[in-house]
């Protein structure tokens, strides 16, 4: 009977020792797990903040496109596409937008198409950029002296097509587009 009791006590101590080791391992792993959870939580928070910033930027672009459609009578979807494209290359600036609105009105090309072509120039390598600017200038029927200078390109477009968007907005097609634009702006 005594040997049975000793076996029980030894088994109990072994179980307690195993439990103590498991508890020790858990206590060691707990801060590591907490740190991992904290990193994941921070990453999720950063992703959420990035998502909210991009949603806010998208809303601004959509409002900008609606306002331009209402003012100039151009297709709002095309304007959105072009404005998103310009924003991706950090060129959604008044001078660039005005140049492309005027060029689109004067040439019959879409604003989005012009913005995409310009965006391609900005993303190109230095050796490709000169050729792309030259082609863009040819497509727009403008003269540019320094093909590496995109600011000169925008200035040349503005000089060549100044007032074209306003003139387009007064045509029948432009006036109908303005009505659509006002309606779209009203509905959003």
KOLKE-988451 format. One line per 4 residues: number of its first residue (from 0); their letters; for each residue x, y, z of N, C-alpha, C. Coordinates in pm, 1 decimal, always signed. Layout:
N
NUM	a	X:Y:Z:X:Y:Z:X:Y:Z ~ ...
This chain:
188
0	xxxx	+81.0:-118.2:+0.0:+0.0:+0.0:+0.0:+86.3:+125.9:+0.0 ~ +196.7:+120.6:+73.7:+287.2:+233.0:+83.1:+352.4:+262.6:-52.7 ~ +390.0:+159.0:-124.2:+452.4:+179.8:-255.3:+351.6:+242.2:-353.4 ~ +225.9:+203.3:-339.3:+121.4:+264.5:-424.8:+109.9:+413.6:-395.4
4	xxxx	+116.7:+453.3:-269.5:+109.9:+593.5:-229.0:+230.1:+672.3:-279.1 ~ +348.6:+608.1:-273.8:+469.5:+675.2:-322.0:+459.6:+697.5:-473.0 ~ +409.5:+598.5:-544.4:+392.5:+611.0:-689.6:+295.9:+725.4:-720.4 ~ +189.6:+734.0:-641.4:+92.3:+840.4:-661.7:+155.9:+977.3:-635.7
8	xxxx	+235.6:+986.5:-529.6:+300.2:+1113.3:-495.8:+401.0:+1151.3:-604.5 ~ +480.9:+1054.0:-651.9:+578.7:+1079.7:-757.6:+505.5:+1124.0:-885.0 ~ +394.8:+1055.7:-916.0:+317.6:+1092.8:-1034.6:+261.9:+1234.1:-1019.6 ~ +216.7:+1266.9:-897.6:+164.0:+1400.5:-872.0:+272.9:+1506.1:-889.2
12	xxxx	+394.1:+1477.4:-834.1:+506.1:+1570.7:-849.8:+546.5:+1584.4:-996.8 ~ +544.3:+1475.3:-1068.4:+577.7:+1479.8:-1211.3:+475.1:+1565.4:-1286.1 ~ +349.8:+1547.9:-1252.9:+244.4:+1627.7:-1316.6:+259.8:+1774.3:-1279.2 ~ +291.5:+1802.4:-1151.2:+313.7:+1940.8:-1108.4:+434.7:+2001.2:-1178.4
16	xxxx	+541.9:+1920.9:-1192.6:+662.2:+1969.9:-1260.7:+630.7:+1999.4:-1408.0 ~ +555.8:+1910.7:-1471.8:+517.4:+1932.5:-1612.3:+430.3:+2056.6:-1623.8 ~ +337.2:+2073.5:-1530.2:+249.9:+2191.1:-1531.5:+332.2:+2317.7:-1508.8 ~ +431.1:+2311.1:-1418.1:+516.3:+2426.6:-1391.3:+597.4:+2461.9:-1515.4
20	xxxx	+650.0:+2361.1:-1584.3:+725.0:+2386.2:-1707.9:+634.2:+2445.9:-1816.1 ~ +514.5:+2394.7:-1828.4:+420.0:+2447.6:-1926.9:+383.3:+2591.9:-1892.1 ~ +362.6:+2617.9:-1761.7:+330.1:+2753.3:-1717.6:+447.1:+2847.9:-1745.1 ~ +570.5:+2800.3:-1717.6:+689.2:+2880.9:-1743.8:+698.8:+2913.5:-1892.5
24	xxxx	+678.3:+2812.6:-1978.3:+683.5:+2833.2:-2124.0:+574.6:+2931.5:-2167.4 ~ +454.1:+2916.2:-2111.2:+344.6:+3006.2:-2145.6:+375.8:+3149.3:-2102.0 ~ +434.3:+3165.2:-1983.6:+468.5:+3298.4:-1935.5:+578.3:+3361.2:-2021.1 ~ +669.0:+3279.1:-2072.2:+773.4:+3330.4:-2161.2:+712.5:+3367.0:-2297.0
28	xxxx	+622.7:+3281.3:-2347.8:+561.5:+3304.8:-2478.6:+458.1:+3417.2:-2477.1 ~ +400.9:+3446.7:-2362.5:+296.5:+3547.7:-2353.7:+343.7:+3685.9:-2399.9 ~ +457.5:+3736.6:-2352.2:+501.5:+3867.9:-2402.0:+532.5:+3865.9:-2552.4 ~ +586.1:+3754.6:-2601.0:+614.1:+3743.8:-2744.9:+484.2:+3749.2:-2824.9
32	xxxx	+383.2:+3676.5:-2775.6:+253.4:+3677.3:-2843.7:+189.8:+3816.4:-2834.9 ~ +203.4:+3880.5:-2721.1:+147.1:+4015.7:-2704.4:+216.9:+4113.7:-2799.9 ~ +348.2:+4099.4:-2814.4:+422.4:+4186.7:-2905.6:+377.7:+4162.6:-3049.9 ~ +356.3:+4036.5:-3083.7:+310.8:+4003.5:-3219.2:+172.0:+4062.8:-3244.3
36	xxxx	+83.7:+4048.8:-3147.3:-50.7:+4105.8:-3160.1:-42.2:+4257.7:-3174.1 ~ +45.2:+4320.0:-3097.4:+60.4:+4466.1:-3105.1:+110.1:+4507.6:-3243.6 ~ +208.4:+4432.4:-3300.0:+257.4:+4464.4:-3434.5:+147.2:+4448.0:-3538.3 ~ +70.7:+4341.1:-3527.9:-39.7:+4317.7:-3621.1:-146.4:+4427.2:-3608.9
40	xxxx	-174.8:+4465.6:-3485.7:-274.1:+4569.7:-3462.5:-226.8:+4702.5:-3521.4 ~ -97.5:+4734.0:-3503.3:-42.2:+4857.5:-3559.2:-45.9:+4854.5:-3711.9 ~ -9.5:+4740.1:-3770.5:-12.1:+4727.7:-3916.4:-154.5:+4743.9:-3968.6 ~ -250.4:+4683.8:-3899.6:-390.4:+4696.2:-3940.2:-436.6:+4841.6:-3928.4
44	xxxx	-395.4:+4908.3:-3823.4:-430.1:+5049.2:-3806.5:-371.0:+5134.7:-3916.5 ~ -246.6:+5106.2:-3954.9:-183.8:+5181.6:-4063.8:-254.3:+5155.3:-4196.1 ~ -293.0:+5029.9:-4218.3:-366.3:+4997.3:-4340.8:-500.8:+5069.7:-4343.1 ~ -567.5:+5074.3:-4230.0:-696.6:+5141.5:-4222.1:-678.7:+5291.5:-4246.5
48	xxxx	-576.5:+5350.8:-4188.5:-551.1:+5494.1:-4209.0:-520.6:+5521.4:-4355.7 ~ -442.2:+5433.9:-4416.2:-410.2:+5449.2:-4558.4:-536.1:+5437.0:-4643.0 ~ -620.0:+5341.1:-4609.5:-745.9:+5322.0:-4681.4:-833.8:+5446.7:-4670.2 ~ -844.0:+5501.8:-4549.0:-927.8:+5620.0:-4528.6:-871.2:+5740.6:-4602.6
52	xxxx	-736.5:+5754.6:-4604.2:-676.2:+5864.3:-4680.0:-704.9:+5848.5:-4828.7 ~ -693.7:+5725.3:-4879.3:-718.7:+5704.7:-5021.9:-866.3:+5725.9:-5054.3 ~ -954.7:+5689.4:-4963.3:-1097.7:+5714.1:-4985.3:-1125.9:+5863.7:-4986.9 ~ -1061.0:+5937.3:-4898.2:-1079.2:+6082.4:-4894.8:-1025.7:+6145.4:-5023.4
56	xxxx	-910.8:+6099.1:-5069.0:-853.9:+6151.1:-5193.5:-945.1:+6118.8:-5311.3 ~ -999.9:+5999.0:-5312.3:-1091.8:+5960.1:-5419.5:-1215.9:+6048.8:-5421.6 ~ -1268.0:+6077.8:-5304.5:-1386.0:+6164.2:-5296.6:-1353.7:+6304.2:-5349.4 ~ -1235.4:+6355.2:-5317.5:-1195.7:+6487.6:-5367.1:-1183.5:+6486.7:-5519.2
60	xxxx	-1124.6:+6380.9:-5573.3:-1108.8:+6370.6:-5719.0:-1245.0:+6361.7:-5785.5 ~ -1334.8:+6283.6:-5727.7:-1468.5:+6271.1:-5786.1:-1542.1:+6405.0:-5782.0 ~ -1529.6:+6477.7:-5672.6:-1593.1:+6609.5:-5663.2:-1530.6:+6706.0:-5764.0 ~ -1398.3:+6697.9:-5779.7:-1329.5:+6783.1:-5876.7:-1378.1:+6751.4:-6018.1
64	xxxx	-1389.5:+6622.9:-6049.8:-1437.0:+6582.3:-6182.6:-1580.3:+6629.3:-6205.7 ~ -1665.0:+6615.6:-6106.0:-1804.4:+6661.3:-6118.8:-1810.1:+6812.0:-6144.3 ~ -1728.1:+6887.6:-6071.7:-1727.9:+7033.2:-6088.9:-1677.4:+7071.3:-6228.3 ~ -1572.9:+7003.1:-6275.5:-1520.7:+7032.8:-6409.8:-1621.2:+6995.3:-6518.0
68	xxxx	-1691.0:+6883.8:-6499.1:-1792.8:+6841.9:-6596.2:-1906.0:+6944.3:-6601.2 ~ -1944.8:+6993.9:-6483.9:-2051.4:+7093.5:-6479.6:-2006.2:+7226.1:-6542.1 ~ -1880.8:+7258.6:-6526.7:-1831.7:+7386.8:-6579.4:-1803.2:+7381.5:-6729.0 ~ -1744.4:+7270.2:-6775.8:-1698.1:+7265.6:-6914.7:-1777.3:+7170.7:-7004.6
72	xxxx	-1863.0:+7087.3:-6946.8:-1947.1:+6999.7:-7027.8:-1877.2:+6875.6:-7080.7 ~ -1767.1:+6836.7:-7019.7:-1696.1:+6716.3:-7062.5:-1746.9:+6596.2:-6983.4 ~ -1718.5:+6478.3:-7036.0:-1766.0:+6354.9:-6972.3:-1703.3:+6336.8:-6834.2 ~ -1787.0:+6320.9:-6733.5:-1738.8:+6310.8:-6597.0:-1652.1:+6186.3:-6576.5
76	xxxx	-1687.2:+6074.5:-6637.4:-1606.8:+5952.2:-6620.0:-1467.6:+5969.0:-6678.4 ~ -1459.9:+6035.2:-6793.3:-1329.7:+6060.0:-6854.8:-1247.1:+6154.8:-6768.2 ~ -1312.1:+6255.6:-6712.8:-1241.9:+6349.0:-6624.2:-1191.4:+6277.3:-6500.0 ~ -1272.8:+6191.6:-6442.2:-1229.5:+6114.9:-6324.6:-1108.3:+6029.7:-6357.6
80	xxxx	-1116.4:+5960.8:-6469.6:-1005.2:+5874.6:-6511.6:-877.3:+5956.2:-6524.2 ~ -885.4:+6069.1:-6591.4:-767.7:+6153.8:-6609.8:-715.8:+6211.3:-6479.5 ~ -806.7:+6255.9:-6392.4:-764.7:+6312.8:-6264.7:-700.2:+6207.3:-6175.2 ~ -753.4:+6086.1:-6175.3:-689.9:+5977.9:-6099.5:-550.0:+5950.8:-6154.8
84	xxxx	-537.5:+5950.4:-6285.3:-407.6:+5926.5:-6349.6:-308.0:+6035.2:-6310.0 ~ -351.0:+6160.7:-6314.5:-262.2:+6270.6:-6276.2:-226.3:+6264.8:-6127.5 ~ -321.0:+6224.3:-6044.8:-294.4:+6214.3:-5901.5:-190.4:+6105.9:-5873.3 ~ -196.5:+5996.0:-5947.1:-98.8:+5888.3:-5927.6:+43.9:+5936.0:-5949.3
88	xxxx	+63.2:+6030.0:-6040.7:+197.8:+6081.9:-6068.3:+217.5:+6220.1:-6005.7 ~ +132.0:+6255.1:-5909.2:+139.6:+6378.5:-5831.9:+139.0:+6502.9:-5921.7 ~ +50.3:+6502.3:-6022.0:+40.8:+6614.7:-6114.9:-100.6:+6671.5:-6124.6 ~ -184.9:+6645.0:-6025.1:-320.7:+6699.8:-6025.1:-313.5:+6843.8:-5975.2
92	xxxx	-254.5:+6929.2:-6059.1:-236.3:+7070.0:-6026.2:-313.9:+7152.6:-6126.1 ~ -353.9:+7271.5:-6084.7:-439.5:+7355.9:-6168.6:-382.7:+7378.7:-6308.4 ~ -254.1:+7409.4:-6318.8:-195.0:+7439.0:-6450.1:-199.8:+7316.7:-6541.7 ~ -172.2:+7200.5:-6486.8:-172.8:+7077.4:-6566.7:-315.5:+7043.0:-6608.3
96	xxxx	-408.1:+7049.2:-6513.2:-548.2:+7018.3:-6542.7:-603.2:+7115.2:-6647.0 ~ -575.0:+7244.2:-6630.1:-623.3:+7344.4:-6726.7:-565.9:+7318.1:-6865.6 ~ -437.3:+7285.8:-6872.1:-374.1:+7258.6:-7001.4:-441.8:+7141.4:-7070.9 ~ -468.4:+7035.8:-6996.7:-526.2:+6915.9:-7057.4:-673.7:+6934.3:-7090.2
100	xxxx	-746.4:+7012.9:-7009.5:-886.3:+7044.2:-7042.5:-892.1:+7120.6:-7174.3 ~ -806.5:+7221.5:-7187.6:-803.6:+7301.4:-7309.9:-760.0:+7217.5:-7429.4 ~ -659.6:+7132.1:-7410.2:-611.8:+7046.8:-7519.4:-720.7:+6948.1:-7561.9 ~ -790.9:+6890.9:-7464.9:-898.3:+6796.2:-7496.6:-1009.3:+6866.0:-7575.7
104	xxxx	-1045.4:+6985.5:-7532.4:-1151.9:+7059.6:-7600.7:-1110.6:+7097.3:-7742.7 ~ -984.6:+7134.7:-7761.2:-939.0:+7181.5:-7892.4:-910.6:+7067.5:-7990.2 ~ -860.6:+6955.4:-7938.8:-817.6:+6847.1:-8028.8:-921.4:+6737.7:-8046.7 ~ -1017.7:+6731.7:-7956.3:-1115.4:+6622.9:-7963.3:-1066.7:+6495.4:-7895.2
108	xxxx	-944.4:+6494.8:-7847.0:-895.1:+6380.0:-7769.5:-956.4:+6385.1:-7630.4 ~ -961.7:+6272.6:-7564.2:-1019.9:+6272.0:-7430.2:-917.7:+6321.3:-7327.3 ~ -969.8:+6383.5:-7224.4:-887.2:+6431.4:-7113.6:-810.8:+6314.7:-7052.3 ~ -879.5:+6203.1:-7032.4:-816.4:+6084.8:-6972.9:-702.9:+6031.1:-7057.7
112	xxxx	-721.4:+6031.6:-7188.2:-617.7:+5983.7:-7279.9:-493.8:+6074.2:-7273.5 ~ -515.6:+6204.0:-7271.7:-404.6:+6298.7:-7263.7:-331.6:+6282.4:-7129.9 ~ -407.0:+6270.9:-7021.1:-346.9:+6253.4:-6888.7:-267.5:+6123.1:-6881.8 ~ -320.2:+6016.6:-6941.4:-249.0:+5887.9:-6940.8:-118.7:+5897.3:-7019.2
116	xxxx	-120.7:+5966.2:-7132.4:+0.4:+5981.7:-7213.1:+104.9:+6063.2:-7135.1 ~ +61.1:+6167.8:-7068.8:+151.8:+6250.8:-6988.8:+207.1:+6171.1:-6870.6 ~ +122.2:+6092.5:-6807.8:+163.8:+6009.2:-6695.8:+270.8:+5909.2:-6739.9 ~ +254.9:+5855.7:-6859.1:+354.1:+5762.3:-6913.5:+489.0:+5832.5:-6928.7
120	xxxx	+486.9:+5958.0:-6970.1:+611.2:+6035.5:-6983.2:+680.8:+6046.2:-6847.9 ~ +604.7:+6078.5:-6744.4:+663.2:+6098.6:-6611.9:+717.5:+5969.5:-6552.0 ~ +659.0:+5856.9:-6586.5:+704.6:+5727.6:-6532.8:+820.0:+5668.7:-6614.7 ~ +847.4:+5724.2:-6731.3:+949.3:+5668.8:-6820.6:+1089.9:+5696.0:-6768.1
124	xxxx	+1182.3:+5615.0:-6813.4:+1322.5:+5638.5:-6779.7:+1370.4:+5763.8:-6852.2 ~ +1481.2:+5816.6:-6807.4:+1532.7:+5942.5:-6864.3:+1557.5:+5931.3:-7014.7 ~ +1609.9:+5819.3:-7060.3:+1639.1:+5806.2:-7203.1:+1512.0:+5789.1:-7286.3 ~ +1407.1:+5736.5:-7229.2:+1279.6:+5722.0:-7301.1:+1196.9:+5850.5:-7297.5
128	xxxx	+1215.7:+5929.1:-7192.2:+1131.7:+6047.6:-7170.8:+1140.0:+6145.1:-7287.8 ~ +1257.3:+6170.4:-7338.9:+1274.2:+6266.5:-7447.6:+1193.0:+6224.6:-7570.7 ~ +1198.9:+6096.8:-7605.0:+1123.5:+6046.2:-7719.5:+973.1:+6058.7:-7696.0 ~ +927.9:+6028.0:-7574.0:+784.8:+6036.5:-7542.6:+735.0:+6181.3:-7541.8
132	xxxx	+816.5:+6273.4:-7490.1:+778.5:+6415.4:-7491.8:+770.4:+6464.6:-7636.0 ~ +866.5:+6421.7:-7716.5:+866.8:+6460.7:-7858.2:+738.3:+6412.4:-7927.4 ~ +698.4:+6288.7:-7900.9:+576.0:+6233.6:-7959.8:+452.9:+6307.7:-7908.3 ~ +451.9:+6337.0:-7778.5:+340.0:+6409.1:-7718.2:+327.1:+6547.4:-7781.7
136	xxxx	+439.7:+6615.9:-7796.7:+439.2:+6749.3:-7859.0:+388.3:+6740.9:-8002.1 ~ +428.5:+6637.8:-8073.8:+381.2:+6618.3:-8211.2:+230.3:+6594.0:-8212.9 ~ +183.0:+6508.2:-8121.7:+39.0:+6479.3:-8113.7:-41.9:+6605.5:-8082.4 ~ +14.3:+6694.8:-8002.9:-54.5:+6817.3:-7962.6:-28.1:+6932.8:-8059.5
140	xxxx	+59.1:+6912.0:-8156.1:+96.0:+7014.3:-8253.6:+151.3:+7138.5:-8183.5 ~ +247.5:+7112.8:-8093.8:+313.2:+7222.1:-8021.9:+463.7:+7208.6:-8039.2 ~ +534.9:+7317.4:-8012.0:+680.5:+7317.8:-8021.0:+738.6:+7323.9:-7880.9 ~ +832.3:+7234.0:-7855.5:+900.9:+7231.2:-7726.9:+1050.8:+7227.0:-7756.3
144	xxxx	+1125.8:+7318.7:-7695.7:+1270.8:+7321.7:-7719.1:+1344.1:+7216.8:-7636.8 ~ +1309.4:+7205.2:-7507.8:+1379.0:+7113.6:-7417.5:+1286.7:+6995.1:-7388.4 ~ +1313.2:+6884.1:-7452.9:+1224.9:+6767.9:-7439.2:+1234.6:+6700.5:-7302.9 ~ +1331.3:+6737.2:-7221.9:+1341.8:+6680.0:-7087.9:+1262.7:+6762.6:-6986.3
148	xxxx	+1211.0:+6877.3:-7028.1:+1144.9:+6970.1:-6937.5:+993.0:+6958.1:-6952.3 ~ +927.9:+6888.0:-6858.5:+783.1:+6870.2:-6866.7:+708.7:+6999.7:-6835.4 ~ +769.1:+7089.1:-6756.5:+705.0:+7218.9:-6727.8:+692.9:+7300.0:-6856.3 ~ +794.4:+7295.2:-6941.3:+788.2:+7365.5:-7069.9:+677.9:+7306.1:-7156.9
152	xxxx	+661.0:+7175.3:-7148.3:+555.6:+7108.0:-7223.7:+417.6:+7159.5:-7181.2 ~ +394.2:+7168.4:-7051.4:+265.6:+7218.1:-6999.0:+244.4:+7363.4:-7041.3 ~ +349.6:+7445.0:-7031.8:+338.3:+7585.6:-7075.1:+302.5:+7595.1:-7223.4 ~ +364.6:+7512.0:-7305.3:+337.3:+7514.5:-7449.4:+192.7:+7474.5:-7478.3
156	xxxx	+142.1:+7375.4:-7405.6:+2.1:+7333.1:-7423.6:-91.6:+7446.8:-7382.3 ~ -62.0:+7509.4:-7267.0:-145.6:+7621.3:-7221.0:-147.0:+7734.8:-7321.1 ~ -31.6:+7768.3:-7377.6:-25.4:+7877.6:-7476.1:-101.4:+7842.0:-7602.6 ~ -87.0:+7719.2:-7646.8:-148.7:+7675.9:-7773.9:-300.8:+7668.1:-7764.5
160	xxxx	-351.7:+7621.6:-7650.2:-494.7:+7590.8:-7641.2:-572.3:+7676.1:-7540.8 ~ -516.1:+7785.1:-7492.4:-583.4:+7869.8:-7393.0:-724.8:+7906.3:-7437.5 ~ -818.9:+7887.7:-7347.5:-957.8:+7926.3:-7373.3:-1040.5:+7823.1:-7446.8 ~ -980.6:+7714.8:-7489.9:-1054.6:+7614.1:-7567.5:-1163.5:+7545.3:-7486.5
164	xxxx	-1137.2:+7519.0:-7358.8:-1238.4:+7451.8:-7276.1:-1359.2:+7542.7:-7255.2 ~ -1334.8:+7671.2:-7232.0:-1446.3:+7766.1:-7216.6:-1526.3:+7776.3:-7346.2 ~ -1456.1:+7781.2:-7459.6:-1525.6:+7788.0:-7589.1:-1606.4:+7660.8:-7612.7 ~ -1549.1:+7545.4:-7577.8:-1619.3:+7418.2:-7594.8:-1747.1:+7415.8:-7510.3
168	xxxx	-1738.8:+7471.9:-7389.8:-1855.6:+7468.0:-7300.6:-1973.4:+7547.9:-7356.3 ~ -1948.2:+7635.9:-7452.7:-2054.6:+7716.7:-7511.5:-2115.5:+7652.2:-7636.4 ~ -2056.5:+7542.1:-7684.2:-2114.6:+7471.6:-7798.4:-2235.2:+7391.3:-7752.0 ~ -2314.1:+7343.9:-7845.1:-2431.5:+7262.9:-7809.5:-2389.0:+7138.5:-7731.9
172	xxxx	-2286.7:+7069.6:-7782.8:-2238.2:+6948.7:-7714.8:-2188.6:+6983.9:-7574.4 ~ -2117.3:+7095.6:-7563.0:-2066.7:+7139.3:-7433.5:-2178.5:+7175.4:-7337.1 ~ -2282.0:+7243.4:-7389.1:-2393.7:+7282.0:-7301.9:-2469.2:+7159.5:-7252.5 ~ -2488.7:+7061.4:-7340.6:-2554.7:+6937.7:-7297.1:-2468.6:+6865.5:-7193.5
176	xxxx	-2340.1:+6866.2:-7216.6:-2248.7:+6806.3:-7119.5:-2251.8:+6879.0:-6986.3 ~ -2262.8:+7011.2:-6990.8:-2271.3:+7088.5:-6867.0:-2397.4:+7052.9:-6789.8 ~ -2508.6:+7035.0:-6861.7:-2633.8:+6995.6:-6795.3:-2614.3:+6860.3:-6727.3 ~ -2553.4:+6764.1:-6800.2:-2523.3:+6632.5:-6740.0:-2432.2:+6649.5:-6618.7
180	xxxx	-2332.1:+6735.2:-6633.4:-2238.4:+6758.4:-6523.5:-2306.1:+6817.7:-6401.2 ~ -2393.1:+6916.8:-6422.9:-2466.6:+6975.3:-6310.5:-2555.8:+6870.5:-6244.3 ~ -2618.1:+6787.1:-6325.9:-2704.6:+6683.1:-6272.0:-2623.3:+6583.7:-6188.3 ~ -2509.7:+6543.3:-6240.4:-2422.5:+6450.3:-6167.9:-2377.0:+6513.3:-6037.1
184	xxxx	-2336.6:+6640.1:-6043.4:-2291.6:+6709.2:-5923.8:-2405.2:+6720.6:-5822.1 ~ -2525.4:+6747.1:-5868.5:-2642.8:+6757.9:-5783.6:-2673.9:+6624.0:-5715.4 ~ -2658.6:+6515.1:-5788.6:-2695.3:+6382.7:-5737.5:-2592.2:+6325.9:-5641.2 ~ -2472.1:+6381.0:-5640.6:-2369.3:+6325.8:-5549.3:-2347.2:+6410.4:-5428.8
